[in-house]
Amino acid sequence: MTKRLLTAALLLSVSVIPAFAAKTSLVVGMPIEPPGLDPTVAAPVAIREVTLANLYEGLVRIDRTGKVQPLLAKSWEVSPDGLTYTFRLQEGVKFHDGTTFDSADVKFAFDRARDPKSTNAQKQIFAPIESIETPDPQTVVIKLKNPSGNFLTYLGWGDAVIVAPETAATNASNPVGTGPFKFKTWTRGDRVELTKNPDYWQKDKVKLENVTFRFISDAQAQVAALRAGDVDAFPNLGAPELFAEFQKDNRFKAVAGNTEGETVAGMNNTKKPFDDVRVRRALMHAIDRKTLIEGAYSGFGTPIGSFFSPNHPAYVDMTGAVPYDPAKAKALLKEAGYGDGLSITIKAPQMAYASRSAELIAAMLSEVGVELKIIPTEFPAKWIEEVFKNKDYDVTIVSHTEPLDIDIFARDNYYFNYKNDKFKQLIADAAKTTDEKARFAKYAEAQKILAEDVPALFLFQLPKLGVWNAKLQGLWENSPIPVNDVTEVSWTE
Amino acid sequence: MTKRSRIPLNSALVVGGILTALLIVTALVSLVWTPEVPTRVRVVMRLKGPGEVGLLGTDHFGRDVASLLMVGAWNSLAIAWPAVLLGAAIGTAIGCAAAAWKGIADEIAMRVSDVVFAFPAVLSAIMIGALVGSGPLAAILAIAVFNVPVFARVTRGVALQVWTLDYIAAARAIGKHPLRITWEDVMPNIAGALIVQVTIQLALAILTEAGLSYLGLGVRPPNPSWGRMLSDAQTYLSQAPHLAIAPGIAIALSVLGLNLLGDGLRDALDPTLKGRGATA
């Protein structure tokens, strides 16, 4: 009898405990592990998805709707000529190591990023900077060589977060920022653990005590981890065909949002036969985007005809520029001297959208007499080394998730090896144009050039298929910028 | 009384033989005919069940599962055969040498075998893949490597027995070179055991190839492979279970067939080996 009572008491206490306090830990699943934890020295999106907004903060932040909001800079003024930005900084902000954040840190971080030796992945952010002055600890004055229409937006990216001179060198393995969470441990191949920053300057906003990022590349394992409760949220589920099951399950919230990720099959534009625009257009004509989206991503995703996000107000639908037309593809190939067939390779990363798209593209190209051999290439490490750095490839496929990144086609030495002076000039002009309407017109023109010139096969906008525990609130439904901002995430009970 | 056939039939031999013949015939037929072009993508017809489109339905790209299975059978054998033969050739040579010269050579050969044997095929495939790049060649090499010690041990075991026989002693007495003794007198006596072992290792090789392809280390897409069909199928398990069941059954039947054939052959060829277990 006493035993039974004891058991009952025990059961009661167990069931009662969770009601007293809401859960304060969160486990976020990600398909790819970041190679390091410093977003200012390398390109992989996974770095930003762990660190941006959680560990590091910039002068401004991009909110969940894509708008620029104050962060470490509480306010700013821009001179009428668009050349001088004066930022007033937040007071009482400390880095995780206890040192105080002030204007000198901003100058240090930006000077480090724009240094010729810096490996910052988005140096164009800092290119227009003429000088950085720090009249007092709470004020930063940045003078530009020329107006930069996107300057403020760029400052919200992971590449422009503020790091401290004392710790910058070791941030990749032991990150120190000003964010709501501090770095705890990184078990390579498995997880990164963060813990609440007790000295955070807006700590009232933060509800969570512990945040863990777990890296699970296999889609089936992602689903199993969600079902078992090992992972509370998967902001980007790897397998769209499994998403539908979560939509029916009321224990979970399944949200199909959008991203800034243009999925493109980039070509090596200086290499034969891709140096011939007829070949590039022929390959584009051979691809049926709608079928591709259906087969590779269960119909989630928007077809794109150029390199611009459909979420952006300056977007122009260019899918009709080089439409699906296998007969035309064959004719163009023949004209270019490949009437008897062409054999090329594609380096395809392991992500489901990429490897499946590669298989479908191979099937579509075989219809027009092009043999596309698939070389599975592990992402990010091997892909960065072989494709991104050494440009040792014919065709590859990857989603570019930075917002407003059409300028990658204007960059020298970017992996597409694309050189078009007219386009380059247009992008440079657009960046300098502060009048929004005029700038958007230039972007429209730029989209058109790319659509016609096909430096990459423009496929589809990657959707964001997020699945999380229905009791969680505050997670982002869309990805206007690659980030998993958990600052304001909390449990409802 | 009925006339005795040269190889006495047993049920394992018959069932194993039929299943294996089926596998080989399917693989060979796939070279000249499949119901559909196996790589043909028909997205509008994706995830159709068996009978709806084609005999075994379609996969997530609308490809015909039956055709994929047929070509998969060929790809599976095309990796398993050369791998086992390569492993058998090297392993048998090592085993024969160890039995012929014994002593230090024997000791070294067997201890090296132990070391190689300690690595699972998948692990050595990953290592070899890192060296030569993943793909069919890496798969063949990896499976061959793990077959070498198996054949070295089996060969050494049976060859040592043969070396104790009187006529070998006689051959040695007249000064016949060990290499000639091995080739002319030992080999014919151990051939049966080796054939049995090849059959059983083929089964293991098919299984390993499927495992490697499942992990993306074997046959490259879009070339069909049973292992990759399984790995592609797993996220569709609730929507289209036939995608996993079909290659699963194909692998199971092939492995079962070859194992039965091996057992049957062992019993039929050499009754003295019965029950000893030839898998080293």
Interface residues (C-beta under 8 A of the other chain):
Chain A: A219 Q220 V223 A239 E241 L242 E245 T291 E294 G295 Q350 A352 S355 R356 A358 E359 L360 A362 A363 M364 S366 K373 I374 I375 P376
Chain B: T39 R40 V41 V43 V44 R46 H60 F61 G62 S134 G216 R220 P221 P222 Q234 T235 Y236 S238 Q239
